[in-house]
Amino acid sequence: MSNNILVDMSMDFAVNIVTLCDGIKGRSSIVNQLLRSGTSIGANIHEANYAQSKADFVSKLQIALKECYESEYWLELFAKTAVISQEQYAKMKNDCGKIRRVLISSINTTKENYNL
């Protein structure tokens, strides 16, 4: 594991999203939505680590947070329509929730520390 737990968590989540989406057949347009939002979380977190300023850092994390909320929506929809099992949903929702909580904490801490 690297020094940045958020990077690691989001990479693991993205890998799990890709694996989950690869197993879903026949719903390519909505599967693509989950694939895009679920992998975008980590991409934005990674990009935040190379931000030009603290404001840019916060902005990238806020985008990642929005993608996290969107991923939770798609996961819930897939569970309610039996595209994925309740067990798959529970695990992915839990993982996404952990990332969301760390993102919120990181955003709030950075804003407080830098008066943003």
C-alpha positions as CSV (number, residue, x, y, z in Angstrom):
1,M,0.0,0.0,0.0
2,S,1.3,3.5,-0.8
3,N,1.4,6.4,1.6
4,N,-1.9,7.8,0.2
5,I,-4.7,5.6,1.5
6,L,-7.3,7.5,-0.6
7,V,-5.3,6.7,-3.8
8,D,-5.2,3.0,-2.8
9,M,-8.8,2.8,-1.9
10,S,-10.0,4.4,-5.1
11,M,-7.7,2.2,-7.2
12,D,-9.1,-0.9,-5.5
13,F,-12.6,0.4,-6.0
14,A,-12.0,1.1,-9.7
15,V,-10.6,-2.5,-10.2
16,N,-13.7,-3.9,-8.5
17,I,-15.9,-1.7,-10.7
18,V,-14.2,-2.9,-13.9
19,T,-14.5,-6.5,-12.8
20,L,-18.2,-6.0,-11.8
21,C,-19.0,-4.3,-15.1
22,D,-17.2,-6.9,-17.1
23,G,-19.6,-9.5,-15.7
24,I,-22.8,-7.6,-16.7
25,K,-24.1,-8.5,-20.1
26,G,-26.6,-6.8,-22.3
27,R,-26.9,-3.4,-20.7
28,S,-23.9,-1.6,-22.2
29,S,-25.2,1.9,-22.0
30,I,-26.0,2.0,-18.3
31,V,-23.0,-0.3,-17.4
32,N,-20.8,2.3,-19.2
33,Q,-22.2,5.0,-16.8
34,L,-21.1,3.0,-13.7
35,L,-17.8,2.2,-15.3
36,R,-17.1,5.8,-16.1
37,S,-18.1,7.2,-12.7
38,G,-16.5,4.4,-10.7
39,T,-13.2,4.7,-12.4
40,S,-13.3,8.5,-12.5
41,I,-13.1,8.7,-8.7
42,G,-9.5,7.5,-8.6
43,A,-8.5,9.4,-11.7
44,N,-9.6,12.7,-10.1
45,I,-7.9,11.8,-6.8
46,H,-4.7,11.0,-8.6
47,E,-4.9,14.2,-10.5
48,A,-5.5,16.1,-7.2
49,N,-2.1,15.0,-6.1
50,Y,-0.6,17.1,-8.9
51,A,-2.8,20.1,-8.4
52,Q,-1.5,23.6,-9.2
53,S,-2.8,25.1,-5.9
54,K,-4.7,24.1,-2.8
55,A,-7.9,25.4,-4.4
56,D,-7.3,23.2,-7.5
57,F,-6.6,20.3,-5.1
58,V,-10.0,20.8,-3.4
59,S,-11.7,21.2,-6.7
60,K,-10.4,17.8,-8.0
61,L,-11.4,16.1,-4.8
62,Q,-14.9,17.7,-5.1
63,I,-15.2,16.2,-8.6
64,A,-14.1,12.8,-7.2
65,L,-16.8,13.2,-4.5
66,K,-19.5,13.9,-7.2
67,E,-18.4,10.8,-9.1
68,C,-18.6,8.8,-5.9
69,Y,-22.2,9.9,-5.4
70,E,-23.0,9.1,-9.0
71,S,-21.5,5.6,-8.6
72,E,-23.6,5.0,-5.5
73,Y,-26.7,5.9,-7.6
74,W,-25.8,3.4,-10.4
75,L,-25.0,0.7,-7.9
76,E,-28.4,1.2,-6.1
77,L,-30.2,1.1,-9.5
78,F,-28.4,-2.1,-10.5
79,A,-29.3,-3.7,-7.2
80,K,-33.0,-2.6,-7.4
81,T,-33.2,-4.0,-10.9
82,A,-31.4,-7.3,-10.0
83,V,-28.5,-6.5,-12.4
84,I,-26.2,-7.2,-9.5
85,S,-26.8,-9.2,-6.3
86,Q,-27.5,-7.7,-2.9
87,E,-24.2,-9.0,-1.7
88,Q,-22.3,-7.3,-4.6
89,Y,-24.3,-4.1,-3.9
90,A,-23.6,-4.2,-0.2
91,K,-19.8,-4.6,-0.7
92,M,-19.5,-2.0,-3.4
93,K,-21.7,0.5,-1.5
94,N,-19.6,0.0,1.6
95,D,-16.4,0.6,-0.3
96,C,-17.8,3.7,-2.1
97,G,-19.0,5.0,1.3
98,K,-15.5,4.7,2.8
99,I,-14.0,6.6,-0.1
100,R,-16.8,9.3,0.2
101,R,-16.2,9.8,3.9
102,V,-12.4,10.2,3.4
103,L,-13.0,12.6,0.5
104,I,-15.3,14.7,2.6
105,S,-12.8,14.8,5.5
106,S,-9.9,15.7,3.2
107,I,-11.9,18.5,1.5
108,N,-13.0,19.9,4.8
109,T,-9.6,19.7,6.4
110,T,-7.9,21.3,3.4
111,K,-10.5,24.1,3.4
112,E,-10.1,24.8,7.1
113,N,-6.2,24.7,7.0
114,Y,-5.9,27.0,4.0
115,N,-9.0,29.2,4.6
116,L,-10.6,28.2,1.3
